């Protein structure tokens, strides 16, 4: 039986559903759409998964609807239970995603292996340029000086920490719960001769000893879980010096608090949660920190994900040899649905600058722009200016 939808405008997508999938999609579309694509139950006669998700995303934008009050309460309660994230659970959740083969990530990330939102200064910027600009943007907000002790919570493969040690003269301690990431970060520090300035360890942020002049956390808060937000920011405050500065970079939602997309929670980021600005602000308020600056990055992550997806697809055959066809379909769907989320459903990136004291930083933002401009100059000009 064939069904046709829409007015015929725009690209046409023709799909065929395997046995049993129509009912599963009807009962739980948020979970079943991704599963149907992974398992081969969603077959494209014309178009592809990206085109289909663009249609879905545009219709969500035009026809927003929510669940009833009871369903919202039940969904929120279940979501909170899945975000407890004690130390053992946090390590298991991190391993699920970040301890995949480093060769996988090298095939679609930039050369520095930045696995977070880039900062696109121009529409035609390359992924490498956007990730370099992101690091400069964050460093300018931190106002790092040589010798500053810097804690990098969720340091990934070490790219940001190494940049802060190499370019700004900081003493960096990067912590991660991923053994795969830790091995790469340490090897990179050794290869660059930065072992004395960039230390990386397998440590839960709750077990770090301070103090630190600066704290940076990029793409980590999404893995903390809403029940732990207050403890997280209280930990940040406890680790900062009195005149210290923290910069928290996280995915956020422009809507009130919600739940994690079910397919993403099951297959990609178990225990993960994207907070609203109101949730983050409330947790910061009770931790007795100043929110000294807030920036909302719109569409930057959509562009980042577009680059990742294109690179992934260009290497798809090689990735299938590392894993299998089902894995490739899962990651195609993950990268595509994430991009759609940032284009149509209210996902964004939050950058919060936090301080203990009201006068820890200048009272205008000029120093941020000055810092970024200085890093955009050729090395020879930066040295002569210094």
Secondary structure, 3 states (H helix, E strand, C coil): CCCCCCCCCCCCCEEEECCCHHHHHHHCHHHHHHHHHHHCCEEEEECCHHHHHHHHHHHHHHCCCCCCHHHHHHHHHHHHHCCCCCHHHHHHHHHHHHCCCHHHHHCCCCCCCCCCCCCCCCCCCCHHHHHHHHHHHHHHHHCCCCCCEEEEECCCCCHHHHHHHHHHCCEEEEEECCHHHHHHHHHHHHHCCCCCCEEEEECCHHHCCCCEEEEEEECCHHHCCHHHHHHHHHHHHHHEEEEEEEEEEEEEECCCCCCCCHHHHHHCCCCCCCEEHHHHHHHHHHCCCEEEEEEEECCHHHHHHHHHHHHHHHCHHHHHHHCCHHHHHHHHHHHHHHHHHHHHCCEEEEEEEEECCCCCCCCCCHHHHHHHHHHHCCHHHHHHHC
